[in-house]
């Protein structure tokens, strides 16, 4: 059974930090580029970040560059998103997923508020 399960969301103050985790199972995790995404008003899903299967290349949407870091642990089928210097506009439901296979988790809620 293909499954992605996100965790680590919660409430953070502006300037605070959170680290999201995504546990993958049921597919060859280490063979695929993985993504973090969040809904963007009027735009559907926004690709926040991606990481190639060997972690050699990462990409970030401009709004999170320098603040978020994506990483993965292929030995344990885990994907991570470290979020620092959080801003209220980072609030949203964050999904991990694989675009080619079109598989996504249920999301973890991040709320940034004072």
C-alpha positions in Angstrom: 0.0 0.0 0.0 1.5 3.3 -1.1 1.4 5.8 1.8 2.9 9.1 2.7 2.3 10.3 6.3 3.3 13.9 7.3 3.9 15.0 10.8 5.5 17.9 12.7 3.1 20.7 12.0 1.7 23.0 14.7 1.5 26.5 15.9 4.6 28.7 15.8 5.2 32.3 16.4 6.6 34.6 13.7 10.4 34.0 13.6 10.0 30.5 15.0 10.8 27.1 13.6 9.2 23.9 12.8 10.5 20.7 11.2 8.1 18.6 9.1 8.6 14.9 8.5 7.1 12.6 5.9 7.2 8.8 6.3 7.0 7.0 2.9 6.0 3.4 2.3 4.8 1.1 -0.5 7.0 2.4 -3.3 10.7 2.8 -4.2 11.2 6.1 -2.2 14.9 6.4 -3.0 14.2 6.3 -6.8 12.1 9.5 -6.9 12.4 13.2 -6.6 10.2 14.2 -3.7 8.2 17.4 -3.1 6.7 19.5 -0.4 3.6 21.6 -1.5 1.0 23.8 0.1 -2.2 25.4 -1.3 -1.8 28.9 -2.7 -4.8 31.1 -2.9 -6.3 31.0 -6.4 -3.4 28.8 -7.6 -4.0 25.3 -6.4 -0.9 23.6 -5.0 2.3 25.6 -4.8 5.5 23.6 -5.0 7.4 24.8 -1.9 10.5 22.6 -2.4 11.8 19.5 -4.1 14.8 17.2 -3.7 16.3 14.8 -6.2 16.6 11.1 -5.3 20.2 11.4 -4.3 19.8 14.8 -2.6 22.2 16.4 -5.1 19.7 19.0 -6.3 17.1 21.0 -4.3 14.7 23.7 -5.3 12.7 26.2 -3.3 10.0 28.7 -4.2 11.4 32.2 -3.9 9.3 33.0 -0.8 11.0 30.4 1.3 14.6 30.5 0.0 17.1 31.0 2.8 14.5 30.0 5.4 13.4 26.4 4.6 15.7 23.4 4.0 14.5 20.1 2.5 16.3 16.9 3.2 15.8 13.1 2.9 16.9 9.9 4.5 16.6 7.2 1.9 17.7 4.5 4.3 14.6 5.1 6.4 12.2 6.4 3.7 11.9 9.8 5.3 11.5 13.3 3.8 11.9 16.4 5.9 11.3 20.2 5.7 13.1 22.4 8.2 11.3 25.7 8.4 13.0 28.6 10.1 12.2 32.3 10.5 8.6 31.5 9.9 6.2 34.2 8.7 2.4 34.4 9.0 2.2 33.8 5.2 3.7 30.4 5.7 0.5 29.3 7.3 -1.2 26.4 5.5 -1.6 22.7 5.0 1.7 21.2 3.9 1.8 18.0 1.8 4.6 15.7 0.9 4.3 13.9 -2.4 5.6 12.5 -5.6 4.4 14.2 -8.8 5.0 11.4 -11.3 3.3 8.8 -9.3 0.7 11.4 -8.2 0.8 10.3 -4.6 0.3 12.7 -1.7 -0.1 12.5 2.0 -2.9 13.9 4.1 -1.1 17.0 5.0 0.1 18.6 8.2 -1.1 22.0 9.3 1.3 24.8 10.0 0.0 27.9 11.6 2.2 31.0 12.2 0.7 33.5 14.5 1.5 35.6 17.5 
